[in-house]
Amino acid sequence: MKFNNKYIPLFITSLLLNASCQEKKEAENQEEKMIVAKTPAPKEKVEGMVWIPGGEFVMGTNEADAYAAEKPAVDLKVNGFWMDTHEVTNAEYQEFVDATGYVTVAEKKPDWEELKKQLPPGTPKPDESVLVAGSMVFSPPPYAVPLQDISLWWVWVNGANWKHPEGPDSDLTGRENHPVVHISYEDAEAYAKWAGKRLPTEIEWEFAARGGMNGKRFAWGDELTPNGQFLANTFQGNFPNENLGNDGFIGTSPVKSFAPNTFGLYDMIGNVWELTGDWYDALKYARLAGQAPKLDKDMNPCYNPDNPFAMERVIKGGSYLCASNYCVNYRPSARQGQAFDSGTSNVGFRCVKDPDPQTLSLN
């Protein structure tokens, strides 16, 4: 068949329109993949928690601007579960400590035998004067600094812990309803067991954070501040020295300060990073997609190519320190590793609970 030249522009236009329609159809199909299950909620409600029905969704992302540990996007399913509406607060953690006498990791002298397991063989033991109870505190420098050295804004402070977030001279006055911080994995797990709950898996956390929307850059859509509205507590300005506080906060904010997502969950993005029950694996999504070999059962359950001795749990959601000029981790797919035995001034947690089969509605 021979084309008449005058039809070539029409032919090209047709191809472009077809390609555009195909892309639109693929995008629509991508969004259709997040299917919220129609499983009825359990009859009995759980105070302070909302029912997350589970379903099918796309975990991770293929965004060009995302970090490698978030790729590739994979299709997954998750069962229904209960989830705390907000991060565990200082007041709630105080109730747990009052009831049990629990002492957090940050309140104890570091155990060198445990510490050295996460360091290269032969690392010399530090002087005893260094092995003092404390935690890592964000300390912004007074001027702009290179962003390659985190020691320029993270400082080990003796005596810093959940009761004294900035050190011995600080306390929780006025912060009872802020998320508890300086919590290690075992501290969060101890609270969860006491409360009859558990920590969420990474898959559960991300499904819940997306609130029924699939393939969106942020938990609420594709714009960080739609119509100029701040929807999470993050860092505005030049990180780490200049936080403008345009969202109303410089440090942590009281839980429920921003609107909930469609599942009724507050602060799934920003405020503080949230611990999950999963070991951190930088190639997790690639392994799920069959693009990388599975971890050998005899290997370290944690895989961090930047630190082969790391023993880290996955944290999700970003924090009040996530900034556009440094780390855009205020997204559902964002993920990092957090040393299992350490806390910081921007990491907290919330809990989930499995449904009792006997309370599930048959209606």
Sequence and secondary structure as in RCSB ss.txt:
>XXXX:A:sequence
MKFNNKYIPLFITSLLLNASCQEKKEAENQEEKMIVAKTPAPKEKVEGMVWIPGGEFVMGTNEADAYAAEKPAVD
LKVNGFWMDTHEVTNAEYQEFVDATGYVTVAEKKPDWEELKKQLPPGTPKPDESVLVAGSMVFSPPPYAVPLQDI
SLWWVWVNGANWKHPEGPDSDLTGRENHPVVHISYEDAEAYAKWAGKRLPTEIEWEFAARGGMNGKRFAWGDELT
PNGQFLANTFQGNFPNENLGNDGFIGTSPVKSFAPNTFGLYDMIGNVWELTGDWYDALKYARLAGQAPKLDKDMN
PCYNPDNPFAMERVIKGGSYLCASNYCVNYRPSARQGQAFDSGTSNVGFRCVKDPDPQTLSLN
>XXXX:A:secstr
    GGGHHHHHHHHHHHHHHHHHHHHHHHHHT EE     BSS  TTEEEE  EEEEES   TTS GGG S EE
EEE  EEEESS  BHHHHHHHHHHH    GGGS   HHHHGGGS TT     TTT  SEEEEE   SS   TT G
GGTEEEEET BTTBTTSTT   TT TTSB  S  HHHHHHHHHHTT B   HHHHHHHHHTT  S SBTTBS SS
GGG   SB B EETTTEE  TTS SS   TT S   TTS   SSBSSEEEEEEE BTTHHHHHTTSS    TTS 
S B TT TT  EEEEES  TT BTTT    STT EEEEETT  BTTEE   EE   GGGB   
